Amino acid sequence: MLKTGYEALVAQANAEITTYTPKQIMARLGDPYLQLIDVRDVRELEREGVIPGAFHAPRGMIEFWIDPESPYFKPVFGEKKEFVFFCAAGWRSALTTKTVQDMGLQPVAHIAGGFAAWKEAGGAVEAKVSKSKP
């Protein structure tokens, strides 16, 4: 028997983080201090498409990619920007946002309803560009 289920974890995260609607983020596109972070699995990106300009950071690597002391650190997370996370439906991004906020990354937020809500609101979507293999 689980002590805490995923719904309780997501609700707790949402109570402690900043959440934006897709329309709020659409109004800020082009802001040089805004960085969208897509935490979906690569298969989801290939199947559903991506938000133009979003940086892909798989949820399973996020703690390692944001920590400057980690050998896996990604320089994008050292930039002076607001990082807005999203996933397919807003669950994983809520948990991710809470985790990185607890680690000290600021400012951070997530998109309510995730990629599905983004598409429903008319947000731009493009096909994932595959990297050619040498």
C-alpha positions as a Markdown table, in Angstrom:
| # | Residue | x | y | z |
|---|---|---|---|---|
| 1 | Met | 0.0 | 0.0 | 0.0 |
| 2 | Leu | 1.4 | 3.4 | -1.0 |
| 3 | Lys | 1.7 | 6.1 | 1.6 |
| 4 | Thr | 1.1 | 8.9 | -1.0 |
| 5 | Gly | -0.3 | 8.5 | -4.4 |
| 6 | Tyr | 0.6 | 10.5 | -7.6 |
| 7 | Glu | -2.6 | 12.6 | -7.3 |
| 8 | Ala | -1.6 | 13.8 | -3.9 |
| 9 | Leu | 1.9 | 14.5 | -5.0 |
| 10 | Val | 0.8 | 16.5 | -8.0 |
| 11 | Ala | -1.7 | 18.4 | -5.9 |
| 12 | Gln | 1.0 | 19.2 | -3.3 |
| 13 | Ala | 3.4 | 20.4 | -6.0 |
| 14 | Asn | 0.7 | 22.6 | -7.6 |
| 15 | Ala | 0.0 | 24.2 | -4.3 |
| 16 | Glu | 3.7 | 25.2 | -4.0 |
| 17 | Ile | 4.7 | 26.3 | -7.5 |
| 18 | Thr | 3.7 | 28.9 | -10.1 |
| 19 | Thr | 1.4 | 27.8 | -12.8 |
| 20 | Tyr | 0.7 | 29.6 | -16.1 |
| 21 | Thr | -2.0 | 29.0 | -18.6 |
| 22 | Pro | -1.0 | 28.3 | -22.2 |
| 23 | Lys | -2.3 | 31.8 | -23.2 |
| 24 | Gln | -0.2 | 33.5 | -20.6 |
| 25 | Ile | 2.9 | 31.8 | -22.1 |
| 26 | Met | 1.9 | 32.5 | -25.7 |
| 27 | Ala | 1.7 | 36.2 | -24.8 |
| 28 | Arg | 5.3 | 36.0 | -23.6 |
| 29 | Leu | 6.8 | 34.2 | -26.6 |
| 30 | Gly | 9.8 | 36.1 | -27.8 |
| 31 | Asp | 10.7 | 37.2 | -24.3 |
| 32 | Pro | 14.5 | 36.6 | -24.1 |
| 33 | Tyr | 14.2 | 35.8 | -20.4 |
| 34 | Leu | 11.7 | 33.0 | -20.9 |
| 35 | Gln | 12.9 | 29.4 | -21.6 |
| 36 | Leu | 10.3 | 26.6 | -22.1 |
| 37 | Ile | 11.5 | 23.2 | -21.0 |
| 38 | Asp | 9.9 | 20.1 | -22.4 |
| 39 | Val | 10.2 | 17.1 | -19.9 |
| 40 | Arg | 8.3 | 14.6 | -22.1 |
| 41 | Asp | 9.9 | 11.4 | -23.3 |
| 42 | Val | 11.6 | 11.6 | -26.7 |
| 43 | Arg | 8.9 | 9.2 | -28.2 |
| 44 | Glu | 6.2 | 11.7 | -27.2 |
| 45 | Leu | 8.1 | 14.5 | -29.0 |
| 46 | Glu | 8.4 | 12.4 | -32.1 |
| 47 | Arg | 4.8 | 11.4 | -32.0 |
| 48 | Glu | 3.1 | 14.7 | -31.0 |
| 49 | Gly | 5.6 | 17.4 | -32.1 |
| 50 | Val | 7.3 | 20.2 | -30.1 |
| 51 | Ile | 6.8 | 23.8 | -29.1 |
| 52 | Pro | 9.2 | 25.8 | -31.2 |
| 53 | Gly | 12.2 | 27.0 | -29.2 |
| 54 | Ala | 11.5 | 24.7 | -26.2 |
| 55 | Phe | 14.5 | 22.9 | -24.7 |
| 56 | His | 14.1 | 19.1 | -24.2 |
| 57 | Ala | 15.2 | 17.9 | -20.8 |
| 58 | Pro | 13.9 | 14.4 | -20.0 |
| 59 | Arg | 12.3 | 14.3 | -16.6 |
| 60 | Gly | 14.6 | 11.4 | -15.6 |
| 61 | Met | 17.7 | 13.5 | -16.0 |
| 62 | Ile | 16.5 | 16.9 | -14.7 |
| 63 | Glu | 18.2 | 16.9 | -11.3 |
| 64 | Phe | 21.5 | 16.1 | -13.0 |
| 65 | Trp | 21.1 | 18.6 | -15.8 |
| 66 | Ile | 20.3 | 21.6 | -13.6 |
| 67 | Asp | 23.0 | 21.0 | -11.0 |
| 68 | Pro | 26.2 | 22.8 | -12.0 |
| 69 | Glu | 28.3 | 20.3 | -9.9 |
| 70 | Ser | 26.9 | 17.4 | -12.0 |
| 71 | Pro | 29.0 | 16.0 | -14.9 |
| 72 | Tyr | 25.7 | 16.1 | -16.8 |
| 73 | Phe | 25.0 | 19.8 | -16.3 |
| 74 | Lys | 23.5 | 21.6 | -19.2 |
| 75 | Pro | 24.5 | 25.3 | -19.6 |
| 76 | Val | 21.0 | 26.4 | -20.5 |
| 77 | Phe | 20.1 | 26.0 | -16.8 |
| 78 | Gly | 22.9 | 28.5 | -15.8 |
| 79 | Glu | 21.3 | 31.3 | -17.8 |
| 80 | Lys | 19.4 | 34.1 | -16.2 |
| 81 | Lys | 15.9 | 33.1 | -17.4 |
| 82 | Glu | 12.5 | 32.0 | -16.1 |
| 83 | Phe | 12.2 | 28.3 | -16.8 |
| 84 | Val | 8.7 | 27.1 | -17.6 |
| 85 | Phe | 8.3 | 23.4 | -17.7 |
| 86 | Phe | 5.7 | 21.3 | -19.5 |
| 87 | Cys | 4.8 | 17.7 | -20.2 |
| 88 | Ala | 1.8 | 16.1 | -21.9 |
| 89 | Ala | -0.9 | 16.9 | -19.3 |
| 90 | Gly | 0.8 | 18.9 | -16.5 |
| 91 | Trp | 1.4 | 16.2 | -14.0 |
| 92 | Arg | 5.1 | 15.5 | -14.6 |
| 93 | Ser | 5.9 | 19.2 | -15.2 |
| 94 | Ala | 4.3 | 20.0 | -11.8 |
| 95 | Leu | 6.4 | 17.5 | -10.1 |
| 96 | Thr | 9.5 | 18.6 | -12.0 |
| 97 | Thr | 8.9 | 22.2 | -11.2 |
| 98 | Lys | 8.5 | 21.4 | -7.5 |
| 99 | Thr | 11.8 | 19.4 | -7.6 |
| 100 | Val | 13.9 | 22.0 | -9.3 |
| 101 | Gln | 12.4 | 24.8 | -7.1 |
| 102 | Asp | 13.4 | 22.7 | -4.0 |
| 103 | Met | 16.9 | 22.4 | -5.5 |
| 104 | Gly | 17.1 | 26.2 | -5.7 |
| 105 | Leu | 16.5 | 26.9 | -9.4 |
| 106 | Gln | 14.6 | 30.2 | -9.7 |
| 107 | Pro | 12.4 | 31.5 | -11.2 |
| 108 | Val | 10.5 | 28.4 | -12.3 |
| 109 | Ala | 6.9 | 27.6 | -13.3 |
| 110 | His | 4.9 | 25.1 | -15.3 |
| 111 | Ile | 2.1 | 25.2 | -17.9 |
| 112 | Ala | -1.3 | 24.0 | -16.7 |
| 113 | Gly | -2.6 | 21.2 | -18.8 |
| 114 | Gly | 0.8 | 20.7 | -20.5 |
| 115 | Phe | 1.3 | 20.2 | -24.2 |
| 116 | Ala | -2.3 | 19.0 | -24.7 |
| 117 | Ala | -3.6 | 22.3 | -23.3 |
| 118 | Trp | -1.1 | 24.2 | -25.4 |
| 119 | Lys | -2.3 | 22.6 | -28.6 |
| 120 | Glu | -6.0 | 23.1 | -27.6 |
| 121 | Ala | -5.3 | 26.8 | -27.0 |
| 122 | Gly | -3.9 | 27.1 | -30.5 |
| 123 | Gly | -0.2 | 27.2 | -29.6 |
| 124 | Ala | 2.4 | 26.7 | -32.2 |
| 125 | Val | 3.6 | 23.1 | -32.7 |
| 126 | Glu | 6.2 | 21.8 | -35.1 |
| 127 | Ala | 7.5 | 18.3 | -36.0 |
| 128 | Lys | 10.5 | 17.2 | -34.0 |
| 129 | Val | 13.6 | 17.5 | -36.1 |
| 130 | Ser | 15.6 | 14.3 | -36.1 |
| 131 | Lys | 19.3 | 14.4 | -35.7 |
| 132 | Ser | 21.0 | 12.6 | -38.5 |
| 133 | Lys | 23.4 | 9.9 | -37.6 |
| 134 | Pro | 26.9 | 10.0 | -38.9 |
